[in-house]
Amino acid sequence: MRDGKDKNFKDLNELALALRVHPSLNSLAEYCQQRERGQRQQAFAALRQFLQEAACLPAADARSACLTILNLHNHAPDVHLLISHPLRTQFLIPTLEAWVRDEPLAPIPLRELGLLTRNPALVQRALSLAPGDIAARRFLIGVRLTYVDYATHHLAESILLHDLATTRAALTEARDLMHAAHDPAPFQDLLQEALHYEQLLADWATYLETRAGTFPEWCQKHNRPYRWPATYYFH
């Protein structure tokens, strides 16, 4: 579902039109239209109506509705109001959790619950059941690269926030996940990011041997044109 070729939606009105294709999602479509108009009170009345209706859906219909909502949300990267807190906590998460309990070896609910709750353990379970799942693999690679990014984002001040071995281990895990993919094409952007960090950490390790001057000074001397993020301190 996550790696489909559906259109991308630019606003809540477009999402509402897509939701209205599904009769069980009409109230959620109304919520989207009212939010787009700035009618917050009417919007949340429609959302409450949807949640009441959804509570009466048979399990199979609830699961289908859940996946439809998440798929539409996935194709609306710039629209942030569809997955409201009530929708998330009162319908999406409970539906996926019940699905996982009923079908613990089904990769789709594991993947969707893991992505929705940002839970790497669940996504890892999903990937072990469906190794070709691009979204699950990208998420897990991203978790490792985010760790490395955090560890290195103060290197402009000659500070590595995690120890070098642990940071390199996270990077190795990311590369292993990429190498295990059947098709490397969907991960080329992440590979380039990983290669950047590998070079950066290799240079840091070399710098530590002498620690002459600051790390940015060492990089300039050795023709390493890294772009350092701006750092702001508030007192």
C-alpha positions as CSV (number, residue, x, y, z in Angstrom):
1,M,0.0,0.0,0.0
2,R,2.7,2.5,1.0
3,D,4.6,2.2,-2.2
4,G,1.8,2.6,-4.6
5,K,1.5,5.1,-7.5
6,D,-1.7,6.9,-6.3
7,K,-1.9,10.7,-6.9
8,N,-0.7,13.1,-4.3
9,F,-3.4,15.3,-2.6
10,K,-2.7,19.0,-2.1
11,D,-5.5,19.9,0.3
12,L,-8.3,18.6,2.5
13,N,-10.9,19.2,-0.2
14,E,-9.1,16.8,-2.5
15,L,-8.9,14.3,0.3
16,A,-12.6,14.7,1.0
17,L,-13.5,13.9,-2.6
18,A,-11.3,10.7,-2.4
19,L,-12.9,9.7,0.9
20,R,-16.4,10.1,-0.4
21,V,-15.8,7.3,-2.8
22,H,-16.1,5.1,0.2
23,P,-19.6,5.3,1.8
24,S,-18.3,4.4,5.3
25,L,-16.0,7.4,5.2
26,N,-18.5,10.2,4.3
27,S,-18.5,11.7,7.8
28,L,-14.7,11.8,7.7
29,A,-14.9,13.5,4.3
30,E,-17.2,16.1,5.9
31,Y,-14.7,16.7,8.6
32,C,-12.0,17.4,6.0
33,Q,-14.2,19.8,4.1
34,Q,-15.2,21.7,7.2
35,R,-11.5,21.9,8.4
36,E,-10.5,23.3,5.0
37,R,-13.2,26.0,5.4
38,G,-12.0,26.8,8.9
39,Q,-15.2,25.6,10.5
40,R,-13.6,23.8,13.4
41,Q,-16.7,23.2,15.5
42,Q,-18.6,21.7,12.5
43,A,-15.5,19.7,11.6
44,F,-15.2,18.0,14.9
45,A,-18.9,17.3,15.0
46,A,-18.5,15.4,11.8
47,L,-15.4,13.6,13.2
48,R,-17.4,12.5,16.2
49,Q,-20.1,11.2,13.9
50,F,-17.5,9.2,12.0
51,L,-16.0,7.7,15.2
52,Q,-19.5,6.7,16.3
53,E,-20.2,5.1,12.9
54,A,-16.8,3.4,12.8
55,A,-17.3,1.8,16.2
56,C,-20.2,-0.2,14.6
57,L,-18.3,-1.4,11.6
58,P,-17.6,-5.1,11.2
59,A,-13.9,-5.9,11.7
60,A,-13.2,-6.4,8.0
61,D,-14.8,-3.1,7.1
62,A,-13.0,-1.3,9.9
63,R,-9.7,-2.6,8.7
64,S,-10.4,-1.6,5.1
65,A,-11.4,1.9,6.2
66,C,-8.3,2.1,8.3
67,L,-6.0,1.2,5.4
68,T,-7.9,3.6,3.1
69,I,-7.3,6.5,5.5
70,L,-3.7,5.7,5.9
71,N,-3.1,5.3,2.2
72,L,-4.7,8.7,1.5
73,H,-2.7,10.3,4.3
74,N,0.5,8.8,2.8
75,H,-0.3,10.5,-0.5
76,A,-0.9,13.9,1.1
77,P,2.5,14.8,2.5
78,D,1.7,18.4,2.9
79,V,-1.7,18.0,4.5
80,H,-1.4,17.6,8.2
81,L,-5.0,17.7,9.5
82,L,-6.4,14.4,8.3
83,I,-4.9,12.3,11.1
84,S,-6.3,14.1,14.1
85,H,-5.6,12.9,17.6
86,P,-9.2,11.5,18.1
87,L,-9.0,9.7,14.8
88,R,-5.6,8.3,15.6
89,T,-6.3,7.2,19.2
90,Q,-10.0,6.2,18.9
91,F,-10.0,4.4,15.5
92,L,-6.8,3.9,13.7
93,I,-4.6,2.6,16.5
94,P,-7.3,0.4,18.2
95,T,-8.3,-1.1,14.8
96,L,-4.7,-2.0,14.0
97,E,-3.9,-3.3,17.5
98,A,-7.0,-5.6,17.3
99,W,-5.9,-6.7,13.8
100,V,-2.4,-7.6,15.1
101,R,-3.8,-9.5,18.0
102,D,-6.1,-11.5,15.6
103,E,-3.5,-12.0,12.9
104,P,0.0,-11.7,14.5
105,L,1.7,-13.0,11.3
106,A,0.0,-10.6,9.0
107,P,2.6,-8.0,7.9
108,I,0.3,-5.2,6.8
109,P,-1.2,-4.4,10.2
110,L,2.2,-4.7,11.9
111,R,3.7,-2.4,9.4
112,E,0.9,0.2,9.6
113,L,0.8,0.2,13.4
114,G,4.6,0.5,13.6
115,L,4.7,3.4,11.1
116,L,1.8,5.1,12.8
117,T,3.2,4.8,16.3
118,R,6.9,5.2,15.1
119,N,7.7,1.8,16.7
120,P,10.8,0.2,15.0
121,A,10.2,-3.2,16.7
122,L,6.8,-3.6,15.0
123,V,8.1,-2.5,11.7
124,Q,11.0,-4.9,12.0
125,R,8.5,-7.7,12.6
126,A,6.6,-6.7,9.5
127,L,9.7,-6.6,7.4
128,S,10.8,-10.1,8.6
129,L,7.4,-11.3,7.3
130,A,7.5,-9.3,4.1
131,P,11.1,-8.6,3.1
132,G,10.0,-6.8,0.0
133,D,8.1,-4.1,1.9
134,I,9.8,-0.8,0.7
135,A,8.1,1.5,3.2
136,A,9.1,-0.7,6.2
137,R,12.7,-1.0,5.0
138,R,12.9,2.7,4.4
139,F,11.6,3.5,7.8
140,L,14.1,1.2,9.6
141,I,17.0,2.6,7.5
142,G,15.7,6.1,8.4
143,V,15.8,5.3,12.1
144,R,19.4,4.4,11.9
145,L,20.4,7.4,9.8
146,T,18.5,9.7,12.1
147,Y,20.6,8.3,15.0
148,V,23.7,9.0,13.0
149,D,22.5,12.5,12.0
150,Y,21.9,13.4,15.7
151,A,25.3,12.0,16.7
152,T,27.1,14.1,14.1
153,H,25.2,17.4,14.0
154,H,27.6,19.1,16.5
155,L,30.8,18.0,14.6
156,A,31.1,21.7,13.5
157,E,32.0,22.2,17.2
158,S,34.3,19.2,17.2
159,I,31.8,17.2,19.3
160,L,30.4,13.8,18.5
161,L,27.3,13.3,20.6
162,H,27.5,9.4,20.7
163,D,30.6,7.3,20.9
164,L,32.2,6.5,17.5
165,A,31.7,2.8,17.7
166,T,28.0,3.0,18.4
167,T,27.4,5.6,15.7
168,R,29.3,3.5,13.2
169,A,27.3,0.4,14.2
170,A,24.0,2.2,13.5
171,L,25.4,3.2,10.1
172,T,26.4,-0.4,9.4
173,E,22.9,-1.6,10.3
174,A,21.5,1.0,7.8
175,R,23.8,-0.3,5.1
176,D,22.9,-3.9,5.9
177,L,19.2,-3.1,5.5
178,M,19.9,-1.6,2.1
179,H,22.0,-4.5,0.9
180,A,19.3,-7.0,1.9
181,A,16.8,-5.3,-0.4
182,H,15.8,-7.2,-3.5
183,D,15.8,-4.0,-5.5
184,P,18.2,-1.3,-4.5
185,A,16.6,1.4,-6.6
186,P,14.1,2.7,-4.0
187,F,17.0,3.3,-1.5
188,Q,19.5,5.3,-3.6
189,D,18.8,8.5,-1.8
190,L,19.4,6.8,1.6
191,L,22.5,5.2,0.2
192,Q,23.9,8.6,-0.7
193,E,23.1,9.8,2.8
194,A,24.8,6.8,4.3
195,L,27.9,7.3,2.2
196,H,28.2,10.9,3.3
197,Y,28.1,9.8,7.0
198,E,30.6,7.0,6.4
199,Q,33.1,9.5,5.0
200,L,32.3,12.0,7.7
201,L,32.9,9.5,10.5
202,A,36.1,8.2,8.8
203,D,37.4,11.8,8.7
204,W,36.4,12.2,12.4
205,A,38.3,9.1,13.4
206,T,41.4,10.3,11.5
207,Y,41.1,13.8,13.1
208,L,41.0,12.2,16.6
209,E,44.4,10.7,16.1
210,T,46.0,14.2,16.4
211,R,43.1,16.5,17.3
212,A,45.1,19.5,15.9
213,G,42.8,22.5,15.8
214,T,39.0,22.1,15.3
215,F,37.4,19.5,13.2
216,P,36.2,22.1,10.6
217,E,39.7,23.4,10.4
218,W,41.0,19.9,9.8
219,C,38.4,19.3,7.1
220,Q,39.3,22.5,5.3
221,K,43.0,21.6,5.4
222,H,42.3,18.2,4.0
223,N,39.8,19.5,1.3
224,R,36.7,18.0,2.9
225,P,33.9,20.5,1.9
226,Y,31.3,19.6,4.4
227,R,28.3,21.9,5.0
228,W,28.0,22.6,8.7
229,P,24.6,23.4,10.2
230,A,24.1,26.7,11.9
231,T,24.0,26.4,15.7
232,Y,22.1,28.9,17.9
233,Y,22.4,29.2,21.6
234,F,19.6,30.8,23.7
235,H,20.3,32.2,27.1
